[in-house]
Amino acid sequence: MKRQNHYPGESPWKGWLYLLPAFSIYLVFTFLPILETIRNSFYDWDGISLNRQWIGFENYVHLFQDQQFLNALLHNLVFIIFYSLIPIFLGLFLASLLSREPIRGFNFFRTVLFLPQVLSMVVVGVIWRWVFNPSFGPLNMLLRSIGLGTAARAWLGDFTWALPAVGSIGSWVQYGFCLILFLSGMQHIPEEYYEASSLDGAGAISQFWHITLPGLRSEISVALISTFVAALRVFDLVFTTTRGGPGDSTMVTGFLIYRSAFLQHQMGYASAIATVLMIIILSASVIIRHYQRSGEE
């Protein structure tokens, strides 16, 4: 018997009608701008004049010969360590500590640890710019108070330490999301698995490796994709802390797009950078999802 996908007498188009408002918003404000960005990448255009000159793939040829773009992309790859890998490891570690044994004030700790995720990145940038202030910032004051004044420095103005300093802010922001995601996933792992393994003599590390990690495969995949994308499209944090400086030591592709489009009036070139970045993000997401699905089969 053929299965009915809708109630008798109900139009099959009714469900699509409910989706129409959201789909229209997505079409106008997301999909069409993406297509327009791709189209602009084949033009030499300042973003203001009505005359655009077709130049084909010249923007892309120039893009992959531009050392500034390659350095910016490299900085994004470094940010993957701070935005993705470190938060995921921290989230797994803290989730394991908070989930295995009853803890007084559990909801309080969970709320405090998740708090950075709900703050505006502009607010986060302003707060940490104060923390890293070389004169009166709490970090340097703490180092001086414990006798490590030689380690104090202008963190956001140092060519060596500016990139790790901004990256550490990203770790602080992202680990709360990973923590809550993993805590939610652990609630679906049957407690009987841990009890049976304990009877067999398995320790906490063995249980984590053979029970917790396989049970969190889907959550880890979601966290990896979300944080990976955040690392590649980071802009507001760099804008509010260093604006790509000192020099270009914290320049990322997101800020390079902004500077090329709105400060240097190279809209076509900025569109080419945005298109390449979009392709990288989509490719990485597809690859991660492919390995996640193949691991579940």
C-alpha positions as semicolon CSV with decimal commas, in nm:
position;residue;x (nm);y (nm);z (nm)
1;M;0,000;0,000;0,000
2;K;0,130;0,343;-0,091
3;R;0,208;0,548;0,216
4;Q;0,035;0,886;0,241
5;N;0,259;1,174;0,336
6;H;-0,030;1,403;0,428
7;Y;-0,372;1,380;0,585
8;P;-0,670;1,291;0,359
9;G;-0,813;1,598;0,193
10;E;-0,512;1,813;0,280
11;S;-0,320;1,975;-0,002
12;P;0,037;1,847;-0,038
13;W;0,143;2,208;-0,109
14;K;0,033;2,329;0,234
15;G;0,365;2,236;0,393
16;W;0,555;2,427;0,126
17;L;0,330;2,725;0,192
18;Y;0,440;2,728;0,557
19;L;0,803;2,729;0,443
20;L;0,754;3,008;0,192
21;P;0,816;3,307;0,428
22;A;1,142;3,165;0,565
23;F;1,251;3,052;0,220
24;S;1,180;3,398;0,076
25;I;1,392;3,565;0,345
26;Y;1,674;3,317;0,282
27;L;1,649;3,371;-0,094
28;V;1,659;3,751;-0,074
29;F;1,913;3,802;0,203
30;T;2,142;3,499;0,162
31;F;2,123;3,312;-0,169
32;L;2,093;3,608;-0,407
33;P;2,377;3,802;-0,237
34;I;2,596;3,492;-0,272
35;L;2,524;3,477;-0,644
36;E;2,588;3,852;-0,677
37;T;2,920;3,815;-0,493
38;I;3,028;3,538;-0,731
39;R;2,928;3,755;-1,029
40;N;3,117;4,058;-0,894
41;S;3,433;3,850;-0,861
42;F;3,468;3,852;-1,241
43;Y;3,464;4,233;-1,263
44;D;3,694;4,521;-1,186
45;W;3,462;4,739;-0,979
46;D;3,505;4,992;-0,702
47;G;3,164;4,917;-0,550
48;I;3,032;5,269;-0,615
49;S;3,034;5,354;-0,987
50;L;2,781;5,210;-1,228
51;N;3,049;5,101;-1,474
52;R;3,200;4,758;-1,417
53;Q;3,472;4,613;-1,635
54;W;3,465;4,243;-1,713
55;I;3,807;4,091;-1,644
56;G;3,724;3,721;-1,621
57;F;3,947;3,527;-1,384
58;E;4,206;3,802;-1,334
59;N;4,096;3,860;-0,975
60;Y;4,148;3,492;-0,896
61;V;4,488;3,484;-1,070
62;H;4,596;3,788;-0,870
63;L;4,448;3,637;-0,554
64;F;4,667;3,328;-0,553
65;Q;4,973;3,540;-0,631
66;D;4,897;3,783;-0,349
67;Q;5,122;3,706;-0,052
68;Q;4,895;3,908;0,175
69;F;4,599;3,681;0,099
70;L;4,810;3,367;0,146
71;N;4,934;3,495;0,483
72;A;4,578;3,584;0,587
73;L;4,460;3,234;0,494
74;L;4,750;3,086;0,691
75;H;4,642;3,289;0,994
76;N;4,290;3,145;0,956
77;L;4,440;2,797;0,959
78;V;4,626;2,886;1,281
79;F;4,297;3,007;1,426
80;I;4,152;2,660;1,364
81;I;4,379;2,538;1,646
82;F;4,242;2,801;1,885
83;Y;3,882;2,811;1,764
84;S;3,827;2,441;1,701
85;L;4,080;2,193;1,838
86;I;4,147;2,350;2,179
87;P;3,776;2,421;2,254
88;I;3,678;2,066;2,156
89;F;3,944;1,913;2,382
90;L;3,851;2,149;2,665
91;G;3,481;2,078;2,613
92;L;3,536;1,702;2,625
93;F;3,752;1,729;2,937
94;L;3,511;1,955;3,127
95;A;3,204;1,762;3,012
96;S;3,358;1,441;3,144
97;L;3,428;1,605;3,480
98;L;3,080;1,755;3,511
99;S;2,883;1,451;3,398
100;R;3,035;1,152;3,576
101;E;2,976;1,252;3,940
102;P;2,703;1,470;4,097
103;I;2,835;1,822;4,156
104;R;2,673;2,081;4,379
105;G;2,588;2,392;4,182
106;F;2,608;2,206;3,850
107;N;2,369;2,446;3,675
108;F;2,570;2,744;3,800
109;F;2,897;2,606;3,663
110;R;2,732;2,516;3,333
111;T;2,589;2,868;3,298
112;V;2,918;3,041;3,383
113;L;3,119;2,822;3,144
114;F;2,869;2,884;2,862
115;L;2,851;3,260;2,923
116;P;3,127;3,360;2,675
117;Q;2,929;3,199;2,391
118;V;2,628;3,429;2,436
119;L;2,827;3,753;2,461
120;S;2,860;3,976;2,157
121;M;3,200;3,940;1,992
122;V;3,237;4,317;1,999
123;V;3,189;4,311;2,377
124;V;3,431;4,020;2,405
125;G;3,689;4,208;2,200
126;V;3,660;4,521;2,416
127;I;3,689;4,319;2,738
128;W;4,000;4,132;2,628
129;R;4,160;4,442;2,481
130;W;4,144;4,576;2,838
131;V;4,275;4,248;2,982
132;F;4,574;4,257;2,744
133;N;4,645;4,628;2,797
134;P;5,022;4,662;2,850
135;S;4,994;4,934;3,118
136;F;4,695;4,855;3,338
137;G;4,568;4,524;3,201
138;P;4,495;4,255;3,464
139;L;4,717;4,001;3,287
140;N;5,035;4,208;3,303
141;M;4,951;4,329;3,654
142;L;4,917;3,965;3,766
143;L;5,250;3,871;3,605
144;R;5,425;4,161;3,778
145;S;5,267;4,080;4,114
146;I;5,402;3,723;4,110
147;G;5,751;3,823;4,002
148;L;5,715;3,752;3,630
149;G;5,736;4,111;3,514
150;T;5,979;4,013;3,238
151;A;5,698;3,812;3,077
152;A;5,467;4,115;3,065
153;R;5,436;4,268;2,721
154;A;5,205;4,451;2,485
155;W;5,027;4,131;2,388
156;L;4,811;4,272;2,108
157;G;5,094;4,492;1,981
158;D;5,362;4,224;1,972
159;F;5,442;4,077;1,630
160;T;5,504;3,734;1,784
161;W;5,230;3,715;2,047
162;A;4,943;3,907;1,886
163;L;4,810;3,610;1,687
164;P;4,816;3,362;1,981
165;A;4,664;3,629;2,207
166;V;4,367;3,684;1,974
167;G;4,340;3,309;1,919
168;S;4,319;3,246;2,294
169;I;4,017;3,476;2,306
170;G;3,853;3,255;2,044
171;S;3,924;2,948;2,258
172;W;3,758;3,118;2,556
173;V;3,450;3,195;2,346
174;Q;3,409;2,860;2,173
175;Y;3,473;2,606;2,449
176;G;3,140;2,681;2,622
177;F;2,948;2,582;2,310
178;C;3,142;2,256;2,285
179;L;3,088;2,188;2,656
180;I;2,709;2,226;2,645
181;L;2,690;2,024;2,323
182;F;2,889;1,736;2,472
183;L;2,697;1,745;2,801
184;S;2,375;1,713;2,603
185;G;2,516;1,419;2,405
186;M;2,633;1,238;2,717
187;Q;2,278;1,231;2,850
188;H;2,188;0,996;2,563
189;I;2,463;0,744;2,641
190;P;2,308;0,460;2,846
191;E;2,444;0,446;3,201
192;E;2,445;0,067;3,173
193;Y;2,747;0,088;2,943
194;Y;2,955;0,253;3,217
195;E;2,828;0,014;3,486
196;A;2,908;-0,293;3,275
197;S;3,256;-0,164;3,191
198;S;3,322;-0,088;3,559
199;L;3,239;-0,447;3,647
200;D;3,491;-0,556;3,384
201;G;3,758;-0,341;3,549
202;A;3,762;-0,052;3,303
203;G;3,894;0,276;3,441
204;A;3,779;0,630;3,371
205;I;4,020;0,678;3,080
206;S;3,920;0,349;2,918
207;Q;3,549;0,436;2,957
208;F;3,608;0,778;2,803
209;W;3,795;0,632;2,507
210;H;3,568;0,334;2,433
211;I;3,224;0,461;2,544
212;T;3,210;0,840;2,567
213;L;3,395;0,929;2,248
214;P;3,203;0,683;2,022
215;G;2,877;0,799;2,180
216;L;2,959;1,163;2,102
217;R;3,051;1,109;1,737
218;S;2,762;1,321;1,605
219;E;2,816;1,598;1,861
220;I;3,189;1,613;1,787
221;S;3,110;1,641;1,416
222;V;2,870;1,932;1,480
223;A;3,124;2,104;1,707
224;L;3,402;2,053;1,453
225;I;3,201;2,202;1,167
226;S;3,073;2,497;1,372
227;T;3,409;2,591;1,521
228;F;3,593;2,527;1,194
229;V;3,361;2,767;1,012
230;A;3,398;3,021;1,295
231;A;3,777;3,008;1,258
232;L;3,762;3,066;0,883
233;R;3,510;3,350;0,893
234;V;3,644;3,535;1,199
235;F;3,623;3,911;1,153
236;D;3,462;4,099;1,440
237;L;3,711;3,978;1,702
238;V;4,009;4,085;1,491
239;F;3,837;4,414;1,404
240;T;3,778;4,511;1,768
241;T;4,119;4,400;1,902
242;T;4,398;4,448;1,648
243;R;4,245;4,542;1,309
244;G;4,489;4,300;1,150
245;G;4,795;4,447;1,322
246;P;5,058;4,494;1,424
247;G;5,154;4,510;1,058
248;D;4,966;4,216;0,910
249;S;5,047;3,969;1,190
250;T;4,678;3,907;1,271
251;M;4,534;3,972;0,925
252;V;4,265;3,716;0,837
253;T;4,063;3,670;0,520
254;G;3,747;3,819;0,672
255;F;3,924;4,145;0,758
256;L;4,105;4,142;0,422
257;I;3,766;4,126;0,248
258;Y;3,645;4,424;0,452
259;R;3,959;4,628;0,383
260;S;3,966;4,546;0,012
261;A;3,598;4,625;-0,038
262;F;3,534;4,929;0,182
263;L;3,873;5,091;0,240
264;Q;4,055;5,019;-0,087
265;H;3,737;5,011;-0,304
266;Q;3,831;4,685;-0,475
267;M;3,490;4,523;-0,465
268;G;3,567;4,271;-0,739
269;Y;3,882;4,153;-0,568
270;A;3,704;4,134;-0,231
271;S;3,428;3,928;-0,393
272;A;3,689;3,686;-0,527
273;I;3,834;3,641;-0,176
274;A;3,484;3,585;-0,036
275;T;3,406;3,328;-0,307
276;V;3,725;3,132;-0,244
277;L;3,658;3,142;0,131
278;M;3,303;3,014;0,076
279;I;3,433;2,723;-0,135
280;I;3,686;2,632;0,135
281;I;3,420;2,638;0,408
282;L;3,172;2,431;0,206
283;S;3,439;2,177;0,108
284;A;3,558;2,137;0,466
285;S;3,199;2,095;0,592
286;V;3,122;1,830;0,330
287;I;3,442;1,637;0,410
288;I;3,373;1,640;0,785
289;R;3,013;1,527;0,731
290;H;3,130;1,250;0,495
291;Y;3,371;1,105;0,752
292;Q;3,110;1,139;1,026
293;R;2,851;0,945;0,824
294;S;3,101;0,680;0,715
295;G;3,195;0,626;1,080
296;E;2,831;0,567;1,173
297;E;2,776;0,299;0,908
